[in-house]
């Protein structure tokens, strides 16, 4: 799969536009959470983008994720689901689909799981295509493989007006 490279700055801008919409107006800016810019390393497949942007909006309890893969298929950030939140770690998932991969196979849902160490800013991501892919002839593809990546993140304040 080849994705248009937006870069982390482009991803950040698109994520903020998608998450905050028109809420960013002149006036006082209030910190609502923490953003993480994560540089990823993956040796398996193209489902893990080189840069992932995460915004943890503690004010609303929502978490948003954006990267080249999400932007290529969805055009905007997706909302994640926090499965575990502790003082030192946050675990979350996000899913999107259906998508058509580079072999013209339809993947009904692509499921991501991530764990972010809040002290070291290390992140681990596991991607699982749903295993129900089908080609033009309706045949199924074995997508039981996990795609794994690790990375390190830098932080920034997520603000809203």
C-alpha positions as CSV (number, residue, x, y, z in Angstrom):
1,X,0.0,0.0,0.0
2,X,1.3,3.5,-0.8
3,X,-0.1,6.4,1.1
4,X,0.3,10.1,0.3
5,X,2.8,11.4,2.9
6,X,1.1,14.2,4.8
7,X,3.9,14.3,7.4
8,X,3.3,14.8,11.0
9,X,2.7,18.5,10.7
10,X,0.0,17.9,8.1
11,X,-1.5,15.1,10.2
12,X,-1.5,17.4,13.2
13,X,-3.3,20.2,11.4
14,X,-5.9,17.8,9.9
15,X,-6.4,16.2,13.3
16,X,-6.9,19.5,15.0
17,X,-9.3,20.6,12.3
18,X,-11.2,17.4,12.5
19,X,-11.3,17.2,16.3
20,X,-11.9,20.8,17.3
21,X,-13.6,22.0,14.1
22,X,-14.6,25.6,14.4
23,X,-14.0,25.7,18.2
24,X,-10.5,27.2,17.8
25,X,-11.4,30.9,17.9
26,X,-9.7,34.0,19.2
27,X,-9.9,34.3,22.9
28,X,-8.5,32.4,25.9
29,X,-7.0,29.0,25.1
30,X,-7.8,26.4,27.7
31,X,-5.7,23.2,28.0
32,X,-8.0,20.2,27.5
33,X,-5.5,17.4,27.3
34,X,-2.3,16.1,26.0
35,X,-1.2,15.5,22.5
36,X,1.4,12.9,21.5
37,X,3.4,12.9,18.3
38,X,4.8,9.4,17.9
39,X,7.5,8.3,15.6
40,X,6.9,4.6,14.7
41,X,9.1,1.8,13.6
42,X,7.5,-1.3,12.0
43,X,9.0,-4.2,10.1
44,X,5.7,-5.8,9.2
45,X,3.4,-4.4,6.4
46,X,2.3,-0.9,5.8
47,X,-0.6,-0.7,8.2
48,X,1.4,1.2,10.8
49,X,2.3,4.7,9.6
50,X,5.7,6.3,10.4
51,X,4.1,9.0,12.4
52,X,1.0,8.7,14.6
53,X,-0.7,11.7,16.3
54,X,-2.8,11.0,19.4
55,X,-4.9,13.7,21.3
56,X,-6.1,12.6,24.8
57,X,-8.8,15.1,25.6
58,X,-9.1,14.7,29.4
59,X,-11.9,17.4,29.5
60,X,-14.3,15.3,27.5
61,X,-12.7,11.9,28.1
62,X,-12.3,11.3,24.4
63,X,-9.1,10.2,22.6
64,X,-8.5,10.9,18.9
65,X,-5.9,9.3,16.6
66,X,-4.6,10.4,13.2
67,X,-1.9,9.1,10.8
68,X,-1.3,8.6,7.1
69,X,-3.3,5.4,6.9
70,X,-6.4,7.0,8.6
71,X,-6.2,10.1,6.5
72,X,-5.8,8.1,3.3
73,X,-9.0,6.0,4.0
74,X,-11.1,8.3,6.3
75,X,-9.9,11.8,5.5
76,X,-10.0,12.8,9.2
77,X,-9.0,11.6,12.7
78,X,-10.9,8.7,14.3
79,X,-12.0,8.5,17.9
80,X,-10.3,5.9,20.0
81,X,-11.6,3.9,22.9
82,X,-9.7,3.9,26.1
83,X,-9.6,0.4,27.5
84,X,-7.3,1.1,30.5
85,X,-6.0,4.3,32.1
86,X,-3.5,4.3,34.9
87,X,-1.0,6.7,36.4
88,X,1.8,5.2,34.2
89,X,0.0,3.8,31.1
90,X,-2.9,4.3,28.8
91,X,-4.2,1.5,26.6
92,X,-6.6,2.2,23.8
93,X,-8.1,0.9,20.5
94,X,-9.4,2.3,17.3
95,X,-11.1,0.7,14.3
96,X,-12.0,1.9,10.9
97,X,-13.2,0.3,7.6
98,X,-14.1,-0.9,5.2
99,X,-11.0,-0.2,3.2
100,X,-9.6,-1.5,-0.1
101,X,-6.0,-2.4,0.1
102,X,-3.3,-2.3,-2.7
103,X,-4.4,-5.7,-4.0
104,X,-8.0,-4.6,-4.4
105,X,-9.0,-6.7,-1.4
106,X,-11.8,-5.3,0.8
107,X,-10.9,-5.3,4.5
108,X,-14.2,-4.9,6.5
109,X,-12.4,-3.5,9.6
110,X,-8.9,-2.7,10.6
111,X,-8.5,-2.9,14.3
112,X,-5.6,-1.2,16.2
113,X,-4.5,-1.7,19.8
114,X,-2.0,0.6,21.4
115,X,-0.3,1.0,24.8
116,X,1.4,4.2,25.7
117,X,3.9,4.4,28.7
118,X,3.2,7.9,30.1
119,X,6.6,8.0,31.9
120,X,8.9,7.0,29.0
121,X,6.6,8.0,26.2
122,X,7.2,4.6,24.5
123,X,4.3,3.3,22.5
124,X,3.4,-0.2,21.1
125,X,0.9,-0.7,18.4
126,X,-0.7,-3.9,17.1
127,X,-2.8,-3.9,13.9
128,X,-5.3,-6.7,13.1
129,X,-7.1,-6.7,9.8
130,X,-10.4,-8.5,10.5
131,X,-9.7,-11.7,8.5
132,X,-12.9,-11.2,6.4
133,X,-11.2,-9.7,3.4
134,X,-12.6,-10.5,0.0
135,X,-11.4,-10.0,-3.5
136,X,-13.3,-9.2,-6.7
137,X,-14.3,-12.9,-6.9
138,X,-15.6,-13.0,-3.4
139,X,-12.7,-15.2,-2.2
140,X,-11.4,-14.8,1.4
141,X,-7.9,-13.8,2.4
142,X,-6.2,-15.0,5.5
143,X,-5.6,-11.8,7.5
144,X,-4.9,-13.5,10.8
145,X,-1.4,-11.9,10.9
146,X,-0.7,-9.1,13.4
147,X,1.3,-6.1,12.3
148,X,3.4,-4.7,15.1
149,X,5.2,-1.5,15.7
150,X,7.0,0.4,18.4
151,X,7.9,4.0,18.8
152,X,8.6,7.0,21.0
153,X,6.4,10.1,21.5
154,X,6.9,13.7,22.3
155,X,4.1,15.6,24.0
156,X,2.3,18.9,23.5
157,X,-0.6,20.7,25.2
158,X,-4.0,20.2,23.5
159,X,-5.9,23.4,23.7
160,X,-9.3,24.7,22.8
161,X,-10.8,28.2,22.9
